[in-house]
Every structure is written in C-alpha cells, then in structure tokens.
Amino acid sequence: MPKISFASTMIVEDHLKKLLTSNTDTPFKCSNNKLLPRAQHSPFGDYPADKMPARRKAPKQDTTVLDQLQLSVTAKGIGKEIV
C-alpha cells in the first residue's frame, strides 16, 4: 500500500481544481464557497451593533448641472454647447 505524502496530496488537489474550473473562465478560489462561514470582526467574534462605527453615506450630487454642461464634439468648433 503506497504512502500518501504532502506532495502527492497537492498534485491531486491541483488536478481536482483544474477539473472543477475546466468549464469556466474564473479561477478556483476556496473563498467562493457559499457554504463557508462569514468572516467575523475580530478573532473573538462580532462586535455589538451599538459599538460599530456609523457608516457614512456619500452625499448625492445634483445632476442638472451635468446636463447643462454637456458638450458635443461633432458640433462645429470643439466645445460648442448642444442647443
């Protein structure tokens, strides 16, 4: 009975990874497994919700200014406004 060494185990794992990804363009990643538990905030577990820092939302910008500043390159003279 042959012994299973670390090198032979790695060869078998590489071959199995190649078989798993033979039909897709994405490489094999262990972290893509949806059955794995999610990462915790610290090695001791998740922080309580009241101790977590507040998430800052980016302020919304007014898009009407962008509509007024649209320029057409195909108009006569570069930088003419669309009328």
QUIHUDA-V502530 format. One record per backbone hydrogen bond with DSSP energy under -0.5 kcal/mol. NH is the residue of the N-H (numbers start at 1). CO is the residue of the C=O. Records with the same first field share a line. If there is no record, write none. Layout:
# QUIHUDA-V502530
NH=CO ; CO
This chain:
# QUIHUDA-V502530
5=3
9=5
10=6
11=7
12=8
13=9
14=10
15=11
16=12
17=13
18=14
19=15
20=16
21=17
22=19
24=21
32=29
33=30
36=33
42=45
45=42
51=48
52=48 ; 49
67=63
68=64
69=65
70=67
72=80
73=71
79=72
80=72 ; 77
82=70
